[in-house]
Amino acid sequence: MFLRSALSLWPLARNGTRSYSSTGVTKLVAVTVDDQTGIATVNLQRPPVNSLNLELLTELSSSLTDLEKNKSRGIILKSYSDAVFSAGIDILEMYKCEEERVTLFWSALQEVWIKLYGHFAPTVACINGHAPAGGCLLALSCEYRVMVKEKTIGLNETKLGIVAPQWFIASLVNIIGQRQSEVALTTGKMFTTEEALRIGLVDEMAENTEDAFSKSLEFFKKFKNISPFARAQTKAFIRESTIQALVKNREKDLKMFINEIRKENVQKGLGQYLESLKKRKVS
Ligand SMILES: CCCCC/C=C\C/C=C\C/C=C/C(=O)SCCNC(=O)CCNC(=O)[C@H](O)C(C)(C)COP(=O)(O)OP(=O)(O)OC[C@H]1O[C@@H](n2cnc3c(N)ncnc32)[C@H](O)[C@@H]1OP(=O)(O)O
């Protein structure tokens, strides 16, 4: 009954799923909701590597708001690409950036993290490709991570000469603990899927995208006999202090970010990193 009334808020059904976009035109984020289960698949689709720019984050943020309003039964976050889940922040948002744009950009990233980390329904990251830095952050924000074998994941900020913000760090610490996080963060470690599974950074390994997606769907079955309210409230209690640490300091966090990336040595490092990316290819 609940499912029916919640789903009746969604736009037209097509082949058992409802496609949906907050702007009416699907662009960088495509949301489909399964008619039977009420589970939403949020597909990031910004070629070539789903790097996070202002436009993608703005769409993702409004999709998350709509999913919250429409009482989705769960979210699977995945990539359109089998190679890259998300390459993290689009370096062009930090390199030689304008104050107005970078302010909007960072605020949108904060907003997405707050909404995803605190989403009331169960969330799964179907990590069907590499997930460095901001890509890893999106995966860490979900409750469960299924990752395709032979990919990489981690917060590699120090390798770029930048510092992962406190809320990135907290998201990692809450999953793999302080000691493992300290080593990983200070060395900018990118874990292979196999390594990530060993330390609990991901929960399951999959053969390919299809396998990862079906394993992601299995996660929701754990809650078949659990009250949705009890589940959601428990999640909220567990995550509240981590979320509040950013909510109370958004302005300060924004200033720190802008101040940090404007430093001459950081700008120089980002420029060199961009150049090195253009020269290198990952097998
Ligand atoms: C003290 C107070 C602290 C306050 C905080 C201050 C600062 C910190 C703030 C933020 C933290 C930063 C978070 C980030 O997310 S930074 C981004 C980190 N990302 C990476 O390091 C990933 C880089 N990319 C890769 O490793 C690879 O691209 C890949 C993801 C493994 C995919 O490899 P593949 O071989 O499939 O693709 P290509 O490498 O050929 O890439 C294709 C194309 O995309 C361009 N590109 C890749 N990544 C990015 C990116 N993140 N931003 C912009 N552009 C990217 C790449 O250059 C290629 O471009 P081309 O023109 O050559 O086609």
Ligand as a Chemical Component Dictionary entry (heavy atoms), coordinates in Angstrom:
data_LIG
# 
_chem_comp.id                   LIG 
_chem_comp.type                 NON-POLYMER 
_chem_comp.pdbx_formal_charge   0 
_chem_comp.three_letter_code    LIG 
# 
loop_
_chem_comp_atom.comp_id 
_chem_comp_atom.atom_id 
_chem_comp_atom.alt_atom_id 
_chem_comp_atom.type_symbol 
_chem_comp_atom.charge 
_chem_comp_atom.model_Cartn_x 
_chem_comp_atom.model_Cartn_y 
_chem_comp_atom.model_Cartn_z 
_chem_comp_atom.pdbx_ordinal 
LIG C1  C1  C 0 43.748 22.537 4.871   1  
LIG C2  C2  C 0 42.340 22.688 4.449   2  
LIG C3  C3  C 0 41.882 21.635 3.496   3  
LIG C4  C4  C 0 40.793 22.142 2.624   4  
LIG C5  C5  C 0 40.597 21.292 1.416   5  
LIG C6  C6  C 0 41.313 21.766 0.238   6  
LIG C7  C7  C 0 41.481 21.088 -0.886  7  
LIG C8  C8  C 0 41.004 19.699 -1.147  8  
LIG C9  C9  C 0 39.815 19.649 -1.958  9  
LIG C10 C10 C 0 39.310 18.625 -2.616  10 
LIG C11 C11 C 0 39.760 17.276 -2.600  11 
LIG C12 C12 C 0 39.918 16.735 -3.984  12 
LIG C13 C13 C 0 39.200 15.754 -4.447  13 
LIG C14 C14 C 0 39.325 15.243 -5.835  14 
LIG O1  O1  O 0 38.468 14.507 -6.256  15 
LIG S1  S1  S 0 40.639 15.722 -6.824  16 
LIG C15 C15 C 0 40.542 14.709 -8.265  17 
LIG C16 C16 C 0 41.325 13.461 -8.055  18 
LIG N1  N1  N 0 41.161 12.575 -9.166  19 
LIG C17 C17 C 0 42.145 11.839 -9.650  20 
LIG O2  O2  O 0 43.253 11.887 -9.194  21 
LIG C18 C18 C 0 41.790 10.953 -10.805 22 
LIG C19 C19 C 0 42.533 11.332 -12.002 23 
LIG N2  N2  N 0 42.165 10.489 -13.111 24 
LIG C20 C20 C 0 42.625 9.244  -13.291 25 
LIG O3  O3  O 0 43.352 8.705  -12.497 26 
LIG C21 C21 C 0 42.166 8.523  -14.538 27 
LIG O4  O4  O 0 41.636 9.468  -15.422 28 
LIG C22 C22 C 0 41.115 7.444  -14.260 29 
LIG C23 C23 C 0 39.951 7.970  -13.437 30 
LIG C24 C24 C 0 41.765 6.247  -13.547 31 
LIG C25 C25 C 0 40.553 6.952  -15.632 32 
LIG O5  O5  O 0 41.575 6.522  -16.463 33 
LIG P1  P1  P 0 41.322 6.356  -18.029 34 
LIG O6  O6  O 0 42.571 5.841  -18.638 35 
LIG O7  O7  O 0 40.067 5.598  -18.238 36 
LIG O8  O8  O 0 40.998 7.820  -18.545 37 
LIG P2  P2  P 0 42.066 8.983  -18.825 38 
LIG O9  O9  O 0 43.057 9.075  -17.748 39 
LIG O10 O10 O 0 42.582 8.828  -20.219 40 
LIG O11 O11 O 0 41.132 10.277 -18.752 41 
LIG C26 C26 C 0 40.270 10.659 -19.799 42 
LIG C27 C27 C 0 40.229 12.172 -19.868 43 
LIG O12 O12 O 0 39.670 12.671 -18.638 44 
LIG C28 C28 C 0 40.572 13.603 -18.025 45 
LIG N3  N3  N 0 40.457 13.484 -16.565 46 
LIG C29 C29 C 0 40.601 12.395 -15.814 47 
LIG N4  N4  N 0 40.366 12.663 -14.521 48 
LIG C30 C30 C 0 40.041 13.965 -14.456 49 
LIG C31 C31 C 0 39.693 14.838 -13.407 50 
LIG N5  N5  N 0 39.571 14.425 -12.114 51 
LIG N6  N6  N 0 39.420 16.115 -13.682 52 
LIG C32 C32 C 0 39.507 16.567 -14.950 53 
LIG N7  N7  N 0 39.853 15.797 -16.015 54 
LIG C33 C33 C 0 40.098 14.496 -15.746 55 
LIG C34 C34 C 0 41.946 13.152 -18.542 56 
LIG O13 O13 O 0 42.851 14.203 -18.439 57 
LIG C35 C35 C 0 41.615 12.781 -19.964 58 
LIG O14 O14 O 0 41.491 13.985 -20.694 59 
LIG P3  P3  P 0 41.926 14.048 -22.235 60 
LIG O15 O15 O 0 41.685 15.478 -22.611 61 
LIG O16 O16 O 0 43.375 13.654 -22.296 62 
LIG O17 O17 O 0 41.044 13.073 -22.947 63 
# 
loop_
_chem_comp_bond.comp_id 
_chem_comp_bond.atom_id_1 
_chem_comp_bond.atom_id_2 
_chem_comp_bond.value_order 
_chem_comp_bond.pdbx_ordinal 
LIG C1  C2  SING 1  
LIG C2  C3  SING 2  
LIG C3  C4  SING 3  
LIG C4  C5  SING 4  
LIG C5  C6  SING 5  
LIG C6  C7  DOUB 6  
LIG C7  C8  SING 7  
LIG C8  C9  SING 8  
LIG C9  C10 DOUB 9  
LIG C10 C11 SING 10 
LIG C11 C12 SING 11 
LIG C12 C13 DOUB 12 
LIG C13 C14 SING 13 
LIG C14 O1  DOUB 14 
LIG C14 S1  SING 15 
LIG S1  C15 SING 16 
LIG C15 C16 SING 17 
LIG C16 N1  SING 18 
LIG N1  C17 SING 19 
LIG C17 O2  DOUB 20 
LIG C17 C18 SING 21 
LIG C18 C19 SING 22 
LIG C19 N2  SING 23 
LIG N2  C20 SING 24 
LIG C20 O3  DOUB 25 
LIG C20 C21 SING 26 
LIG C21 O4  SING 27 
LIG C21 C22 SING 28 
LIG C22 C23 SING 29 
LIG C22 C24 SING 30 
LIG C22 C25 SING 31 
LIG C25 O5  SING 32 
LIG O5  P1  SING 33 
LIG P1  O6  DOUB 34 
LIG P1  O7  SING 35 
LIG P1  O8  SING 36 
LIG O8  P2  SING 37 
LIG P2  O9  DOUB 38 
LIG P2  O10 SING 39 
LIG P2  O11 SING 40 
LIG O11 C26 SING 41 
LIG C26 C27 SING 42 
LIG C27 O12 SING 43 
LIG C27 C35 SING 44 
LIG O12 C28 SING 45 
LIG C28 N3  SING 46 
LIG C28 C34 SING 47 
LIG N3  C29 SING 48 
LIG N3  C33 SING 49 
LIG C29 N4  DOUB 50 
LIG N4  C30 SING 51 
LIG C30 C31 SING 52 
LIG C30 C33 DOUB 53 
LIG C31 N5  SING 54 
LIG C31 N6  DOUB 55 
LIG N6  C32 SING 56 
LIG C32 N7  DOUB 57 
LIG N7  C33 SING 58 
LIG C34 O13 SING 59 
LIG C34 C35 SING 60 
LIG C35 O14 SING 61 
LIG O14 P3  SING 62 
LIG P3  O15 DOUB 63 
LIG P3  O16 SING 64 
LIG P3  O17 SING 65 
# 
